[in-house]
Amino acid sequence: MAYSERAQEVRRCKATRRDGQPCQAWAIWGAELCSGHTYKKKGKATGYRRNRRTNAPPCKCIAYAWPHRPGAGVCNWPDLPVWKCTTPAGTHRPLRLR
């Protein structure tokens, strides 16, 4: 996913690292800090987030006729989209694999 410059400013973690540099991680949705600066780490990471869905709130802008991930496809979150997809909601290509 390629975020715009403004979206990157909104999504970046606002904390600083121990060496004084700004943190480069993405912030948790609905918060200003990343998971490393929010939660206390207990031991080594075990990949517990690998199969979890995102906590991103669905975007309901006019880019698509259905709720979608912010900044996905033609959605230009947090700005207004430049183009609007005309595919009606509830349709998808035939023989779609899940």
C-alpha positions as CSV (number, residue, x, y, z in Angstrom):
1,M,0.0,0.0,0.0
2,A,1.4,3.3,-1.0
3,Y,0.3,6.1,1.3
4,S,0.4,9.7,0.3
5,E,2.7,12.1,2.2
6,R,-0.2,13.4,4.3
7,A,-1.4,9.9,5.1
8,Q,2.2,8.9,6.2
9,E,2.3,11.9,8.6
10,V,-1.0,10.8,10.1
11,R,-0.1,7.1,10.4
12,R,3.5,7.4,11.7
13,C,4.3,6.7,15.4
14,K,4.8,10.0,17.3
15,A,7.3,8.5,19.8
16,T,11.1,8.8,19.7
17,R,13.6,5.9,19.9
18,R,16.3,5.6,22.6
19,D,18.8,7.3,20.3
20,G,16.6,10.4,19.9
21,Q,15.5,9.6,16.3
22,P,11.8,9.5,15.4
23,C,10.2,6.1,15.3
24,Q,9.6,4.9,11.8
25,A,6.9,2.3,12.6
26,W,3.2,2.7,11.7
27,A,1.0,3.7,14.6
28,I,-1.8,1.5,15.8
29,W,-5.2,2.5,14.2
30,G,-6.9,4.9,16.5
31,A,-3.7,5.7,18.5
32,E,-0.6,7.9,18.0
33,L,2.0,5.2,19.0
34,C,3.1,1.9,17.4
35,S,2.7,-1.4,19.2
36,G,6.4,-1.3,20.4
37,H,5.8,2.0,22.2
38,T,2.4,1.0,23.5
39,Y,2.7,-2.5,24.9
40,K,5.2,-4.0,27.2
41,K,7.2,-6.7,25.4
42,K,7.4,-10.0,27.1
43,G,10.2,-12.0,25.6
44,K,10.7,-12.6,22.0
45,A,8.1,-11.9,19.3
46,T,6.4,-15.1,18.2
47,G,4.5,-13.9,15.1
48,Y,1.2,-13.8,16.8
49,R,-0.2,-11.2,14.4
50,R,0.5,-13.1,11.3
51,N,-3.1,-14.4,10.7
52,R,-5.0,-11.6,12.3
53,R,-7.2,-9.1,10.5
54,T,-6.4,-5.4,10.5
55,N,-8.0,-3.1,13.0
56,A,-8.2,-0.3,10.4
57,P,-11.6,1.4,10.5
58,P,-13.3,1.1,7.2
59,C,-13.2,4.1,4.9
60,K,-16.5,5.3,3.5
61,C,-15.3,7.9,1.0
62,I,-16.8,8.2,-2.5
63,A,-13.9,6.3,-4.1
64,Y,-15.8,3.1,-3.9
65,A,-19.5,2.2,-3.3
66,W,-18.6,0.0,-0.4
67,P,-16.5,0.3,2.8
68,H,-12.8,-0.3,2.0
69,R,-9.4,0.0,3.7
70,P,-8.1,3.6,4.0
71,G,-5.6,4.4,1.3
72,A,-6.4,1.3,-0.8
73,G,-6.7,1.4,-4.6
74,V,-8.1,4.7,-5.8
75,C,-8.9,5.9,-2.2
76,N,-6.6,8.8,-1.4
77,W,-7.2,8.8,2.4
78,P,-7.1,11.2,4.3
79,D,-7.6,13.4,1.2
80,L,-10.5,13.2,-1.2
81,P,-10.1,10.7,-4.1
82,V,-9.2,11.9,-7.5
83,W,-11.2,9.2,-9.3
84,K,-14.4,7.2,-8.4
85,C,-14.8,3.5,-9.1
86,T,-18.2,2.9,-10.9
87,T,-18.5,-0.8,-10.0
88,P,-21.7,-1.2,-7.9
89,A,-21.5,-2.6,-4.4
90,G,-22.0,-6.4,-4.1
91,T,-20.5,-7.4,-7.4
92,H,-17.1,-9.0,-8.0
93,R,-15.4,-10.8,-10.9
94,P,-16.8,-14.2,-11.8
95,L,-15.0,-17.3,-10.5
96,R,-13.3,-15.3,-7.7
97,L,-11.1,-17.5,-5.6
98,R,-11.1,-17.0,-1.8
